Amino acid sequence: MTPYGRTRCPYDYARLHSIMREIPQRFSMVAQTADILRREIQRGEWKEVLPGEVPLCARLQVSRITMRAALDVLHREGLIEVTKGQRRQIVPDRVAAVKPISSRVVGILSVASFYSMTPSMLVRIAELRGHLQAAGYEVEVHADSRLRRTDPSAVLRSIIQRTKVGCWILYLPTIELERHFEQQRLPAMVIGSPHEGIRLPSIATDNRAICRHAAGVLFQKGHRRIALLIPRGTEVSTLECQRGFLQAIQTLLQEGSQNKVVVHDGTPRGVALVVRRLFMSRAPPTALLVSHSHAVLSVITQLAQMKLRVPQDVSLISVGGEGFLSTVIPPLACYRINLKRYSDKLSRMALTLARTGALPLRSVLLLPEFCEGESVASI
């Protein structure tokens, strides 16, 4: 969910969903080749390593391009490992865990509309769709704001009954949504960190580590009045930002430091209001740490209206690193995730879940790269 909240849109979501469902899905040669190889591995045709590409191509009568793509599918599933200078090794533990599920449909479930998703999230979904379709899977995206309800079970039952989804990928779900999938033992994983007490596999950026690092960077530059700006709500990524910031403050706290967490309502006007209040106080911050990329634009425009310069008057770091921030002058200090690495990892987890119906109950946390920019100055 973006901090701007929901906006009305003239598009017909039901029609959009219908159009997406009507896209032809072809069971590709790559998927068929991967299925044959998978069955051969499960039958014990090969024990430790696979033959080379040439004998495999001759055996299955396919091109090397098709074979390499099929082997890449098995690699993303974790069935084989590729070691430099060696053949592709079979992973026994993964082979034993594979229990194919009947449906070849993967569902992506989101409480946010397509129009409120960040550009980087849309890229990840597009990459995920491509990887899954190459492996012979159809992808259905269900975006429904009614899933935010305290009890979303009725909406979920309606979605599940009218689809034939084998497993689910949950995008920034509420705790009620996660609890439903956990209690019903439906095969699912989370994009983003799951809520406390929920045992579902997940993949997310490590927002707690990001904010610890950002606070440390500002302390090293001499800042002792830092404000973290976060939107109101219980989104786990936001809570993790707050926890990381407070951990850093407790570690680095010095006498005379005045650091605070400031909550806004997520709208541009709401962001502008808290910025005005901060800089009209007796001890205004010398640095701002902003948890959502979209809110950064509101912060910058409000600072400009108040004739406050970045970084001469106030330093600024963005937790997010969406591509549109690269157009800001001066270049912003931010944390930018490697989208290819993220997408590859997500696709590998999703394929394993689709094939086996299960994933290890752990959270995969990815660390973005810190881009120093020119928006932080020493004082």
N, C-alpha and C positions, 0 to 999 in steps of 0.2 A: 504494500500500500504506500502510495506517495503521501507526503505530508500535506498535500493540498486537499485531501479528502475526495469525496465523490463529486462529479460534475455531471450535469445532464448532457446527453449526447443524442443527436437526431437519428443515429443508426439503430436499426432493428437487430437486437442481439440474437433473437431466435432465428432470424433469417441468416445472420452471419454464421451461427453455429450450424445451420442446415447446409450452407454452402461448403463449410469446412468438411462436413461429413460426406459430401458428394464428390470430393476429390478422389479420382481413381487410385486404388492401392494395388500395386502389382507385386506378387511374390517373386522376387528377383532371383536370378541365377546365383547371386552371391549368397542369399539366404538359404537356398536349396543346398548349395555346396557346404555352407557352414553346418547345416543340419545333418548332412551325411557324415561329415568329419566328427561332429559331436557324438553321433550314435556309434561310430566306429571306436572312438575313444572310450565310450561307456562300456562297449562290449569287450574291451580289453585287446583290441587289435594291435595297439601299440602301448607299451608299458611305461616307458620313461621319456622317450623323445619321439617327435614326429619325423617321418622321412622328409627329404628335401622337397623343394617346390616342384622340381622337374618330375620326379616319380609320382608325386601326388597329382599333378596335372594329367599325366598319362593314365593314371588309375581312374580318375573321375571324368576324363575327356573334357577339360575346361582350359581356358587360357590362363596364363600366369597372372594377368591383371585380376581376373575373377578369383583365382586362388589366393592371391595376396590379400584381397579385400575380405574374403571369407576367413582367412587366418587372423586378420585384424579384428574381426567380430569376436572370435574365440579369445583373443588376447584381451579385449575390453571386458569380456565376461570373467576373466581370471582363470580360464581353463588351461591356458598355456602361458608360459613366460618366455621372453626373448632375451637371451644373453649374448652380448657381443662376442663374435667369433665361434658361437656354438649353435646347434640346432634348437628348434623350438621345443622347450621342455614342457612335459605334461605336469600339471599341479594335481596330485592325487586327492588332496583334501577337497578341492573344488569339484572334481569329478564325482566324488562320493556324495556331495551335497546337491548335485543337480537332480531335480525332480520336476520334469517339464509340466507346465500347466497348460490347460486346453486352449484358453483364449489367446489370440495373437493381437489383442488390443490393449494398449497402455493408455490409461487415463491421467490427464493432468488436471488437478482440481485447484482452483484459485478462488479466494474470497474477494479478489480485486479484479476489476474489469481490465480488458486488454488495453484500454486507453489510459489507465492509471499506472500501468507497469512501467518500470524504468527501461530506457533503451537497452541497457546491458542485459536485463532479464529477458527481453524479447529476443535478443541475439542468442542467449542460452537455450531458450525454448526452440528456436529455429534450428540450431545445431543439434539439439537432442532429437528433434523430429527427423532430421536427415539421417542421423546414425541409426535410429530405430527402424525407419523405413528401409534403409539399406539391409537391415537384418531380417526384413520380412514382417515387420510389425506395423499395424495401423495405430495412429495417435489421435486421441480425442481430447480436446481441451474444453473443460467445463468451468466457466467463470460466472459465479453467481453470488451477489452481495448478500443474499438471504442466508448464506452459510455463516455469516457473522452472528447469527442469532445465538442466544444463550443455550438453546436446545435445537441444534441443526439436524436432528435425527430424521425428522419427517422429510426435509428437503433431500437429505442424503439417500434415504430409502427410495425416493422418487427417481433420483439420478441413477442409482445403482440398478433399479429394476428395469429401467428402459435402455440400459446399455449391457454389453457383454465384455466388460473390462476385466482383464486378468489380474492387473495390479495397478496401484495408484501412486502418483507423485504429487505431493501436497505442497503448494507454494504459499509460504508464510501463513500457515493455518492458525486459527484460534486454538486455545487449549481444549475447548469443547469438541472441536473437529478432530484434533489429535486423539483425545480420549475415546471418541467413538471408534476410530480405526484400531486403536490398541485393544479395547475391550472386545470388539467383534473379531479380533485377530485377522483382519483383512490385510493382504500383502500390500505394504505401503512404505514409502520413504518421504522425508521432508526436505525441501529446499529451504534452507534457513535452519537456525538452531531450534530444536523442540523445546517446549516449555518444561520447567522443572518438574520432575516426577514422571515424565512421559518417556516410555522406552520404545522409541522408533528410530531406525537408522536415519542419518541425515548428512547433509553437506552444506557448509556455510563458510562465510568469511569470519575470521576471528576478530570480531569487533571489540572484545574486551582487551585483547593484546594491542589492537590499533590505538585505542584511547589511552592505554597506559604509556605507549610509546610517544604519542602526541603530547601528552602532559609533560613527559620527560624532556622532549625537544624544547618546549616552551620554557621549562624551568632552567635548562642549560643556557637559554638566551637571556636569562635574568628576570623573566616574568613571574610575578607573585600575586597578580590579580587576574585569574583566568576564569572565564565563564564557559561552561558546556551548554549548548543550546540543543534541546531535544523536544520532539513533539509529545503531546499528552497521549497516553495509551499504554497498553501492556504488550506491544510487539517485542518479541524476544531480542531482536537486534538492537533496539533502543535501550532495553534494560541492560544488555551486555555492555553497551557504550558507557552507561552510567556507572556500572560496577567497575569497569576498567579505570575510568577517570578517578573515582573515589579511592580505589586501591593505590593509584599513583600519588594522589594528594596525601594520603596517610603516610606513604613511604617518604615522600619528599618534603612534607610539611615543615615549614620554618616559621619562627616567630614573626608576626606581622603579615603573614600570607592571608589573602582574602579571595578564596576560590569558591565558586558556587555552581550548582546545576540549575539552569533556568528552563522552565517548561513553557512551551507555546502551544497554541491550538492547531497548528499545522497549516493554517492559511497564510497567504502572503501578508495580509493586514495584521494577523496575529504575530507573525515573526517580526514585522516592523515595529509593532507596539512594544514588545519586550526589549528590542534593541534600543528604542528611544528611552525607555525607563532605565535601562542599564547605564546609559551614558549621561543621563540627567541626575544620577545619584551622586553622593558625596565622594565615593571612591569608585569611579568607573573602571571597568576592566581594561587591561593593557593588551589582552589577547582573547580571541574567541575561537572555540572549537565547535564546529557545527556538524551534527550527526547525519543529516540528509543532504544530498547534493542539491535538490531543488530549493531547499531553504537557503542555501548559500547565495543564490541570486537575489533573494529578498533581503538578505543581510547586507549585501554589497550595495544595492540601490538605496537602502535606508542610510547606510553610512555616508554615501555620496550626498544625499539630501542634507545630512547634518554637517557636511563639509569636513568629514573625518577621512583621512587618507590611509590607504593600506600600502605598505606597512609602517609608514612614518608615524601615524597616530595610533594605530591599533594593528596588531598582527592577527592573521587569520589562517586557520587550518581546516580543511574539509575532510571528514571521515570518508566520504564517498569520493569516487573519481570518475563520474560519468563523463562521456566524451564531450558533451557540450561545455564543460568547465574549461576545456582547453582554449576556448575563445576569450576567456576573461583576461583582462590586463590590470595589474601585473599578473604573470602566471601564478596560479594558486599552488600552495603546498597542499598535497592531498595523497590519498592512498588508492592506488590503482591496481585492480586485480588483473591477472593474466587470464583473459577470457578463454583462450584456447585451452590452457591447462584446466581451468574450471570446467569447461564444456566436455573435455575428454574424460575427466574424472566422473562427472555427472552421468555421462552416457554409459560409461563402463558399469557404474552402479545400477543404472536403470535396466541395462540389458541383463545383468545377473538377476535382478529382481523379476524381470519378465520371464526369464528362462526357468528359474528355480522357485519363485514365490517367496524367497527369503534372502535376507542380508544380515551380516553381523550387526548386533545391537550396539553400534558405536557412532559417535559424531566425527565426521571428517571435517577438520577446520583448516582452511587455506589462508595463508598470510599474504596480503597484497604487498606491492612494492611502494615504498615511501618516495614520492616525487617532491623534492625540496621546494621547487618553484621560487618565487620572489616575494611571497606574502608574509614572511616572518622576518622580523628584525630584532636585534639585541637592544636592550635598554640599560 
